[in-house]
Amino acid sequence: MSSVSTTGSTVLGYPRIGPHRELKRATEAFWAGRSDVSALHEVAAGLRRDTWTTLRDAGLDQVPGNTFSFYDHVLDTALAVGAVPERFAGITDPLQRMFAMARGRTGAPACEMTKWFDTNYHYLVPEIGPGTRLAPGSRAALEEFREALRSGVVTRPVLVGPVTLLLLSKPAEGAPEGFRPLDLLGPLVEVYRDLLAELADAGAEWVQLDEPAFAADRSDDEIAALRRAYDRLAAAPRRPKILVASYFGELGPALPVLASTAVEGLALDLVTGASDLDGIDGVEGIGGKLVLAGVVDGRNVWRTDLDAALVTASRLTGVAGRVGISTSCSLLHVPYDLSVEASLTGDVVDMLAFARQKVDEVVLLGRALHGGRASVAAEFDAARETRERVAAAARRDATVRARLAELGADHYRRGTADVRAKVQREALGLPDVPTTTIGSFPQTAAIRTDRAAHRSGRIDTGEYTGRMRREIARVVALQEEIGLDVLVHGEPERNDMVQYFAENLDGFATTEFGWVQSYGSRCVRPPILHSDVSRPAPITVDWASYAQSLSQRPVKGMLTGPVTILAWSFVRDDQPLADTARQVGLALRDEVADLEAAGIRIIQVDEPALRELLPLHERDRAGYLEWAVDAFRMSVGGVADGTQIHTHLCYSEFGEVVGAIDGLDADVTTVEAARSRMEVLADLGPGIPRGLGPGVYDVHSPEVPDTDELAGQLTAALRHIGPERLWANPDCGLKTRGEPETVAALTNLVAAARRVRAQTTG
């Protein structure tokens, strides 16, 4: 049985969807009724066992546990402490309750979903009010620890820490004004003490409590809450040793606070938070603790500079009581294993390390830290030679750089919003409260089969194009039958809104098995942006033009914006992100120009990740928002006043980027608003830009909203924006939904918009 008595190397978490998305397939089969609960649990148990044994056999000194989840680890932690909204309290089966909170059911809307800090992972927002009865609930952490023991592995259970859990929560519906979830810190800490006692009794030597909220700006009151929580937890009479992990940036003022408590260990992100090392030798209490140096990047796929990482970790030697090597954060954010990627070759593959390779880097660094570099000199020297060779490879495109240098301020501007609105209203002839969708329509098994057949060469391009055109024609006719005002071509040819563009732009590589969890069963394959970006040929023009030829109603051209392409890719680390964003923006500018020339009158450039990349510290935000807005405006700055530019944003705290949303200068902005029941519109306040389409139904729930519900949502939106600027649409794309529910929901949407339109004009 593995031991955790020493800590030379560990990781803070590991992917959980399965190397071939086994969990996705098992979960969706269970939801669809094609399999039963025992089959689902069998797959889950196999994935957990494989993770524990893989990490143990790789040579880690500690293996994290309780990192598996059927949907979301924040939701799991909320369930572990009894934070269940009242609308789900009557569901007694734990698995069904969890899925209901994540996906909703009739009469019980799903919990709100938003981004996990500045990543593309989405978590379910806990709802906590003064009446929330906090108490030990789900025993998944304890059961998984015991399950690992039976597999011969002593794990370090991982939970979201109590202060971060409350800071990420929202006040439950009906909570009095001024109530903060943090007000329940005292009762919550007592629940954690109970959970720690149970884990200790089961044999857990360590527990990991994640507090990434303190990598962001925090008030003195929140810092004081952190001290109270860990003073109380450390004083528990029966508990494992506590490792407090923070990531996504430096701990800053929270570091001396945690060091002064009696917890036994701290895990520091020294990739994005290396400034924590400045002055750490003067931090009281650090000399008595285990400190994990997070020097292997858990969020990106580039190989670690082992020599530089060793230098960084060595700065803790003689300062901390003990030093270990770890990843900067959980490896949840990177793919499983590079070794299975046959299509990645040459210099590109030599740049990369996926989760399994990062584990090896952690182990190697641990050996170097405790045994000296000489003990692993051959491995370090080989890694250095590879990095130097890759760094010398050609990654620059002189033509792209020359074009960017020629751009002036006029390339980022369009006519005034008022003039554009008048020209577009006359040209498009749309009614008040026009109806549309966000872009994608349900993708059937037949569509995915056709794409795979074309990719493998089983059907040629002519046959593939014919099949996709038949699907586009069907979807256009379906939308006309439903009565939508602005149509889309449905995107049957697209596998993913970022990967599709990466496959058609120079400077990117794509993977076969590089899946990463985005939320629940939704997985993406982030492209790898390794060199200068350019567009060798039009990408979407033929598809959009064909769709527009089938209808007199406007059909939107659909593009993914530069910030989102960066946010949902693994981006080169050898130049500033702003420079890469401008290159992507220039490539999209060429695509926008060709769409307009082809007669496409509405072009949507989606930026759902605008808020996602917002730096966690206020001091860094203005610079980011400036280049993010500039990259978008470069993309669309060349169009005529009569071409209507849309953008789409989703699952974010929009109030934090109101100025940037306005700065995008889009003619219509669609946002996710259903799960928050239109609360987002209050966040936008007077910054609501031009046309606005608040998503009025949740496409991630299988429930079909009725006409009354949708009309109520639109009526609520009218309190913030006039009918001439209000649009009616879902809150996101429909790719993952089934067609019957999609048709029913859109039919109700059209009816609701007509009802509201009649009320406002009557």
Helices and strands as residue ranges (DSSP letters): H 22-31, H 37-57, E 63-65, H 73-80, G 86-88, H 94-103, E 113-115, E 122-124, E 127-128, H 140-150, E 155-160, H 162-167, E 170-171, G 181-184, H 185-202, E 206-210, G 212-215, H 220-234, E 241-245, H 254-259, E 265-269, G 274-277, G 280-282, G 286-288, E 290-296, H 306-314, E 322-327, G 331-333, G 338-340, H 346-350, H 355-371, G 373-376, H 377-391, H 398-406, G 409-412, H 417-428, H 445-456, H 461-482, H 499-502, E 506-509, E 516-519, E 522-524, E 528-534, H 541-549, E 556-560, H 562-567, E 570-571, H 577-597, E 602-606, G 618-620, H 621-636, E 644-649, G 654-657, H 658-664, E 668-672, H 679-684, G 685-687, E 691-695, H 707-717, H 739-761
